[in-house]
Amino acid sequence: MNVLPKPPDRHPSSAVQFTRLVEIDPMILLDHMSDCRIARHLPLLGTGWDHNRIETFVKAKEQCWARHGLGHWAILIDKTYAGWGGFQKEGNDWDFGLVLRPEYFSFGGLIFDKAIAWLSVHRDVREVTFLLPHSRSRRVPERLGANHLGEVIHDGVPFTKWSLAVPRQLERRGPLA
């Protein structure tokens, strides 16, 4: 059962906010992570999501913030949970990931732009990487100007790896909400 309202029709007027995953009702996260439409594009997602696994997942994402001062957010569109995403240290790379509820898939570009804008102001990260499963098109990273770094294997699953330079911006006053 979808407990969330239909997303707004117009992207530019939609308010994107980032908040911590601990602020989201675990039942909403469980519903999201159990959606079979998400699994099609997250080959490492696995099955068997339950309350304990959600709790472990949220704790792991919070530990990234504690270790590196950067991590994944819950993403809100017009104050409604749309998914989660953000940055995670993977070896020497800062990896960007975005996992949206299917009804918010078309908001990915808007969210990505806001996340990169936040990163360029608040952290000294020069480049981000991202991994795309083979179910995803190369058009989006190419349109962003990302560099194709090749194929990588994680837990036996092939991905294409991309890198993108983070533009530098002058410090803004106040949070980017």
matplotlib code that plots the C-alpha trace (Angstrom):
import matplotlib.pyplot as plt

x = [0.0, 1.4, 1.1, 2.6, 0.7, 1.4, 4.4, 3.9, 3.8, 6.3, 9.9, 11.2, 8.6, 9.2, 11.1, 13.9, 15.1, 17.8, 17.4, 18.9, 17.6, 16.9, 14.2, 12.1, 9.6, 11.2, 7.9, 8.3, 11.9, 10.9, 8.2, 10.7, 13.5, 11.0, 9.7, 10.5, 10.8, 13.8, 15.5, 15.6, 18.1, 19.9, 21.3, 23.0, 19.9, 18.9, 15.7, 14.4, 14.1, 12.6, 12.7, 16.1, 17.7, 16.3, 17.7, 21.1, 21.0, 20.2, 22.9, 25.5, 24.6, 24.8, 28.2, 29.4, 28.4, 30.3, 33.4, 33.7, 31.3, 29.4, 26.9, 23.5, 20.4, 16.7, 15.4, 12.1, 10.1, 7.6, 8.1, 7.3, 9.8, 11.1, 14.1, 17.6, 21.0, 24.2, 27.9, 29.9, 33.6, 34.6, 38.4, 39.8, 36.6, 33.5, 30.7, 27.3, 24.3, 20.6, 17.7, 14.3, 10.8, 9.5, 7.1, 10.0, 12.4, 12.0, 13.3, 16.8, 18.4, 16.9, 18.1, 21.6, 22.1, 21.1, 23.4, 26.4, 25.7, 25.6, 28.9, 30.6, 29.9, 30.2, 33.0, 36.4, 35.6, 36.9, 35.4, 32.6, 32.2, 29.1, 28.3, 25.5, 24.1, 23.8, 20.1, 20.7, 21.5, 24.8, 22.9, 22.6, 26.2, 27.3, 24.9, 26.4, 29.8, 31.0, 34.0, 33.5, 36.2, 35.3, 33.7, 33.9, 32.6, 31.1, 30.0, 30.0, 27.8, 29.1, 28.7, 29.9, 32.0, 31.9, 33.6, 32.5, 34.4, 32.6, 32.4, 33.7, 31.4, 31.8, 30.6, 26.9, 25.3, 22.8, 21.9, 21.0, 17.5]
y = [0.0, 3.4, 5.6, 8.7, 11.2, 11.5, 13.8, 17.3, 17.7, 20.6, 20.0, 23.6, 24.6, 21.6, 22.1, 19.7, 19.2, 17.0, 15.6, 12.7, 9.2, 8.9, 11.5, 9.2, 6.7, 3.3, 1.9, 4.4, 3.3, -0.4, 0.2, 1.9, -0.7, -3.6, -2.2, -4.6, -1.7, -0.4, -3.9, -3.8, -0.9, -2.0, -5.4, -5.5, -4.6, -8.1, -9.3, -9.8, -6.2, -6.0, -3.6, -4.9, -4.5, -0.9, -0.1, -1.5, 0.4, 3.7, 3.2, 2.4, 5.6, 7.7, 6.2, 7.6, 11.0, 10.5, 9.2, 11.5, 14.4, 13.4, 10.7, 9.9, 12.0, 11.3, 13.4, 15.2, 16.7, 19.2, 17.8, 14.2, 11.4, 10.8, 8.5, 8.7, 9.5, 11.4, 10.7, 7.9, 7.3, 4.3, 3.9, 7.1, 8.1, 10.0, 7.9, 9.5, 7.3, 8.1, 5.7, 7.2, 5.9, 5.1, 7.9, 10.3, 8.8, 11.9, 14.1, 12.6, 15.5, 18.1, 16.3, 15.6, 19.2, 20.3, 17.6, 18.7, 22.4, 21.6, 19.6, 22.4, 24.9, 22.8, 20.3, 20.3, 17.4, 17.9, 14.9, 12.4, 8.9, 6.9, 3.3, 2.5, -1.0, -2.2, -1.6, 2.2, 4.3, 6.0, 9.1, 10.7, 10.6, 11.6, 14.6, 15.6, 15.6, 12.6, 10.6, 6.9, 5.1, 1.6, -1.5, -2.7, -5.7, -5.6, -8.9, -10.5, -7.8, -5.6, -1.8, 1.1, 3.6, 7.3, 10.4, 14.0, 17.1, 19.1, 22.8, 25.2, 27.8, 30.6, 30.0, 30.8, 32.0, 29.7, 26.1, 24.9, 23.6]
z = [0.0, -1.0, 2.1, 0.4, -1.8, -5.5, -6.2, -7.6, -11.4, -11.7, -10.7, -10.6, -8.0, -5.9, -2.7, -2.2, 1.4, 2.9, 6.4, 8.3, 7.8, 11.5, 11.1, 8.8, 10.1, 9.8, 8.3, 5.4, 4.9, 5.1, 2.4, 0.2, 0.5, 0.0, -3.3, -6.1, -8.6, -6.6, -6.7, -10.5, -10.3, -7.1, -7.8, -4.4, -2.5, -1.5, 0.0, 3.5, 4.6, 8.1, 11.0, 12.2, 8.8, 8.5, 11.9, 10.9, 7.6, 9.3, 11.9, 9.2, 7.3, 10.5, 11.2, 7.8, 9.0, 12.3, 10.6, 7.6, 8.3, 5.1, 4.3, 3.0, 3.6, 3.5, 0.7, 0.9, -2.0, -0.7, 2.8, 1.6, 1.7, -1.8, -1.1, 0.2, -1.2, -0.7, -0.5, 1.0, 1.2, -0.8, -0.6, -1.9, -3.7, -2.6, -4.1, -4.8, -4.6, -5.1, -4.3, -5.0, -4.7, -8.2, -8.2, -7.8, -10.3, -12.6, -9.8, -9.9, -11.8, -9.5, -6.4, -7.9, -8.7, -5.2, -3.6, -5.7, -5.0, -1.3, -1.5, -3.5, -0.7, 2.4, 1.8, 0.1, -2.3, -5.8, -7.5, -7.0, -8.4, -9.0, -10.0, -12.4, -12.8, -16.4, -16.1, -16.2, -19.3, -20.0, -21.2, -17.8, -16.8, -20.3, -20.2, -16.8, -18.3, -16.2, -17.3, -17.8, -15.8, -16.9, -15.5, -11.9, -10.1, -6.6, -5.0, -8.5, -10.0, -12.9, -12.7, -14.9, -12.8, -13.5, -12.1, -12.1, -11.1, -8.3, -9.2, -6.6, -5.2, -2.7, 0.8, 1.2, 4.3, 5.9, 5.1, 1.6, 2.2]

ax = plt.figure().add_subplot(projection="3d")
ax.plot(x, y, z, "-o")
ax.set_aspect("equal")
plt.show()
